[in-house]
Amino acid sequence: MRNPLIIGTRGSDLALWQARHVQSLLAEIGLDSELKIIKTQGDKIQNLSFDKMEGKGFFTKEIEEALINEETDIAVHSHKDLPTEQTNGLIIAAVSSREDPAEILLIRKECLDQGQKFGLKKNAVAGTSSARRKAQLLAFRPDLTIKDLRGNVPTRINKLIAGDYDAILIAAAGIERLQPDLGHLHTERLDPREFVPAPAQGVLAIQVRQKDTDLIKHLNKINVKGSAVLTEIERTVLNMFHGGCQMPVGAYAEFDDEKEMYCLRLSKAEAWDKMPVSVYVESRDPMTLPVRAVEKVRHIKPCSVFISRNLNDTSYLKNVLEGNGFHLESRALIEMKEVPIKDLPDAKWIFFSSKHAVKFFFSQNPDVSNAKFACIGKSTAESLRKHGVRAEFIGNSADTRMTGKKFAAIAGRDKVLFPQAKDSLKTVQQQLVQKDQAVDLVVYETLKKNSDVQPDADILVFTSPSNADAWFENYKLKEGQQCIAMGDATAKALNSHGVRMISKTDSFDEAGLARAVFNASARV
């Protein structure tokens, strides 16, 4: 083994940070090293977006060649940049722990609009050269103009500050590692369960020659096994699609401690300007997930869908379903009526379980200047933002009881006000530490709509227990219709009407609804 070891790396600020980080890990196990900077094709070609560049390994090929030619001993890569097919004679000997895998949307403050999805003003110009980011961003925000963006992290940020863009998309890991000054910009973190990141995003790959067995044994000491498992799941997905970093594929794997399950969310588009499809799978056996997820994506069959919610033209669910040939009917089966607030009880926290509760609470102009806010679901959190407040706790699990337990751990023994519908199930309240801790405040009631016209659809999506009850008051299920429930409470309502075969969303948002519909439509 050479001493000191030579580490091959790109010369950008981020690549050097990554290489130096690996240097520090090597030092901890008694190995000395020095850096050798290598320029790659991706560094040299700055005038093309990734989807227009030929081949694979734009940021890795020259670094691998130096390793093969024994000019270096170790190569450090952003794992997401590596082709999924291992180069002959080389091996990934270790992976790092995972930094935040999410995307960050950096927004010029004058372009901020909290009333819009992701806080970005309508018809803004967003910068990215990633086909995956383009496809997903346009699914959520079809009003945006996408403009290609190349360069290292500081260069991209400087282009944003100069006014070339209203916002840019960038990996959270790069921001965390470099810690640039962002005080003059608004930072919006995009939940990786909603906006699906690149396979292996946030992970470093430490590559060596396969024949260097002594070095491989040393590197095993710094290999993070949990990160390696999740990375392998995601990169196997990309390999099955025969794709590189320019393919519009997002894959996000995680281990759910509550379920004791590995989970995978997969998003794929045919091209950057096509609407993506997405699926969700879970298993105790991690390596079954890629096959199952990819097979679902390959066998999605467009069909007719009814959802018990009124959707507008900016709806992500509407965009991705209709963009992939589905026929969608959206219609609420209930209507809401405001219940006046007579006295506003005093509480440290205010917890909202729906955007309707937000609407009817704030329409009465309550004094909430000293309150903290919590809610279920990103759509509810977005409704809060439109009223100028941010939720300090957002429960995204489809299991409301588990969300209640997580919130209870944060709230402690503080009083919690629950603006809610009349006859609410009060699942979250039941998880609090003390019985007298919850203060219920009815701000609206639901009224069922009568209709003689039964929606004729292959898949029925129920978004609340009240909508499920309203359906069975007016209609019966037809043979072969599939039911999807948004959350456990809605599933229980369907059970009470004799429905046994029910699919559930994996999250309380339109991304979770879309995955559930695509899953149900897959003929596998």
Beta strands, then each sheet from edge to edge (+ up, - down):
strand 1: 5-9
strand 2: 33-37
strand 3: 74-78
strand 4: 90-95
strand 5: 103-108
strand 6: 125-127
strand 7: 145-147
strand 8: 167-171
strand 9: 185-190
strand 10: 204-209
strand 11: 249-256
strand 12: 261-268
strand 13: 277-283
strand 14: 304-307
strand 15: 327-330
strand 16: 334-338
strand 17: 349-352
strand 18: 372-376
strand 19: 393-395
strand 20: 416-421
strand 21: 438-448
strand 22: 459-462
strand 23: 482-485
strand 24: 502-504
sheet 1: 2+ 1+ 3+ 10- 4+
sheet 2: 7+ 6+ 8+ 5- 9+
sheet 3: 11+ 12- 13+
sheet 4: 15+ 14+ 22+ 23+ 24+
sheet 5: 16+ 21- 20- 17- 18- 19-
end
